Amino acid sequence: MPNVVQFAALQGMTRLSVNINKIATLRNSRGGNMPDVVKAALDCERFGAEGITVHPRPDERHIRYSDVRALRPVLSTEMNIEGNPIPAFVDLVLEVVPAQVTLVPDAADAITSNAGWDTVKNRAFLTEICSVFRKKGIRTSIFIDPKPEMAEGAALCGCDRVELFTEAYAKGYGHDREKAIAPYAETAEMARKCGLGLNAGHDLNLENLEYYIRRIPYTDEVSIGHAIICDALYMGLEKTVQAYLKKIRIL
């Protein structure tokens, strides 16, 4: 019998990758190893998550490089490492060889991701970085804003997927969800036309996730962290992960 990840792949379902950065933030606020980041990741897998996302930043204010090294050999699902491809980050990714690396143009002092790449202006740089990871057999995704030309530009950089930065969708969902989703659907179609896989992430939650998947059903993966940890305060981690899985298992 196929496991949940294999079943999702066979059915073309969207996968849920849980971003565990906020768990590391809580640990770092007190020192020590409580909560245990590795245990939390393994629990997320046990509860049904089909991937684990980490986003180490240079100041290691949440996920540390040592966490990435500790997680890689014990995870049974896909590891996705997000980050700005500065030399130290590139070296880390090449060392641990995750299933996927997501390139995010974060400034060193960014509180959270706040923009996608301009894949036209940064084509030469992104092409070089994608080539480096491709030689290692690492699937590469480029974080972009919902603009069709950015998806087209990403394809020219040689990546495998794009991740749509969904903050604007989340902010607009409560006012006019059709207007909010429109640029994402258009950009997703361009990505598909260019032969790219499609991920999504940032501010997706239990309120807005199902509509997003219904409108863009060929989304390969959603990466969600902050909302999952917030919901888990009230629902518990197991019920929360399963609630999110239900939102993407609607087709």
N, C-alpha and C positions, 0 to 999 in steps of 0.2 A: 504494500500500500504506500502511495506517495505521502511524504510529510506535507505540512501546510505550505512550506515554501515551494516545493515541487508542484503541488496542486495549483497554487497561484500562477506559477509559470505556465503550466499546461493550459490553464483556462484563460490566460491573458489578463489576469486580474491585476489591479493596482496593489503594490506592496506597501506595507507600513514600516518605515524605518524610524525608530525612536531615537531622538536626540537626547543624550544623557548629560549634556552640559550643566543643566540646572542642578542635577544631583551633585555634581562636582563642586558647583558654587556653594551649595549648602555645606558640604564637607569642609571646603577651604575656609569658610567663615568662622569655624571653630577650631580647626586644626585636627590632627589625628586622622582616623579613617572611618568616620561615622557621618553620613552613611557610606557604605562600602560601594564604590563605583563599579567595580567588577561584578560584585554580587547583584547589584541593581540591573546591570546589563544582562546578566544571565537570567535573572528573573523575568525581565521583559521578553526575552526569547521564549522562556517557558510559558509565559502567558499568551504567546501567539505572535509577537512582533517578528517580522520577516527580515529585519535588518537593524543594525545599530549605527547611529551617526554620532561622530565626535567632531568638534571644531576647536582644535587647540590654537590659542593665540599666543603671540610672543611673550606676553607677561604671565601666561599660565594662570590667569585669574579664575579659571574654572577647570576645564580638562588640561591636564599636564601632558607633556610629551611622554613621561614615564607611564601614564595611564594608557596611552595608545599602545605602548610596547607590551603592557601587561594584558590588555584586552585581546590583542590580535590572535594569540595562539589558543585562546579558550572559547572564542565565539564560534557558534555553529551556523550562524546566518551571515549574510553579507555585512562587511564593515565598510562604511562610507566615511572618509575623512574629508572634512571641508576646511578651506582656508586660503589665505592669500599665498601664492607660490613664491614666497621669499626663499632664499637658499636653505635656511634651516628646516623649513617646512618641506621643501622638495626632498631634502636628504632623509627626513623622517618617513615620508611616503615610500621612497625607494627602499628604505630599510625594512619596513613592515609589510609592504606589498598588499594593500587592501584590495577588495573587489572593485572599489570605486573611489575616485578622488573627485571632489567638486571644487572647482576653482572659483573663489570669491574675492572680489577686490576690496577687502577690508583695510581701512586705515589701522595703524597700530593701536590707536586709542578709541576705536569704535566700540560703543556699548553693545551693539548688535549689528547685523548686516543691514545696510541701508541703501544699497544700489547694486545693480547688475553691471557686468562688463560692457563697455563699448567695444564690441567685437570687430568693428571696422577700424577704429583708431589703434587698437591694440592687437591687430591681426598678426603681426610678425612675432611679437612676444608670445602670444597664446599658441601660435602654431609650433613654436620651438618647445614650449612646455608640454603641449599635448604629445609631441613626438617623443619626448623623454619618457613620459609615462606609458605610452603605447609600446615602446620597446620592452618594457617590463611586464606587459600583458595586463596593465591596469586600465579598467574602463574609466574614461575621463568625461566629466560633465562640466559645462560652463554655466555659471549663474548669470541670468540675463533678466532685464526688464521686459515687460510684455510688448515688444515691438518686433514685428515680422522681420525687419531688416537686421535685427540683432541675432535672430535665429539663423537667418541666411548667412550672416557673417561668421557665426560660430561653426557652421558646417564647413566653411572654407578654412577654418583653423585646424580641422582634422579631429575634432572631438567626436565622441560617441553619442552623447546626450546633451541636452540643455536642461537646466532647472529654472523654472519660471519663478521669479521673485513675487510672491503673492500678497505682499503687504497692502498694495493698493486695492486688490480685490477684497480683502478682509475689511478694509476701512469703508469701502463703498457698498458692501453687501447689504447692510441694514437700510440703506436709502433707496437703492435701485440695483438689485442683484443682476438684472439683465445687462444694464449698462456697465456694471463692474466686471462682469465676466467677458464681455465682448472682445476687448483687446487680447485677452488670454486665449480665447478660442481661435482668434485670427492668427496669433503667433504660434499656437500649437499646430495649426494646419500647415503653416510654413515649415515648422520643424519636421513634421511628418513628410511633407513634400521633399524636403532635403535629405530624408533618410535617417533622421536623428531620433533617438529615444527621447522620452519626455518625463522629467521629474518636476516636482513642485514643492515649495516650502516657504514658510514664514507667515505666522499669524493664522494659519489654518486651525480650526477648532471644531468642536462638536456641532456648533450652529451652522457653520458655512461650508463644511467639508463635503457633505453629501451632494449639495447642488453643484459644487465644482466638479466632482467625479461624474455626475450625470451629464454635464455639459461637455466634459472632455474625458470620455470614458477610456481612451487609450493612454491615459497617464500611467507610466510604468511604476512610479514610486512617489510617495509623499514622505517628506521628512518633517517630523513634528516633535517638538521638545517642550517649549515653555507651557503651552496649553495643556499638554498631557500631565506635567508635573503639578500644575495648578489644580486640575480636575482631580488628580490623585489625592490631594489633601482632603477631599470630601468623599470620594468614591473608593479610594484604595487603588493601588497601582494595577492589580490584576483586572478589576472591573473596568478601569479606565482604558487600558490597552484593548480589551475586548469590545468596549463601546466604540472606540475609533475604528476597529476592524469592521464592525457592523456598518459603519458609515461608508466604507469603501467596498463593501460586498453587496451592493444594491442592484447590480445588473445581472 
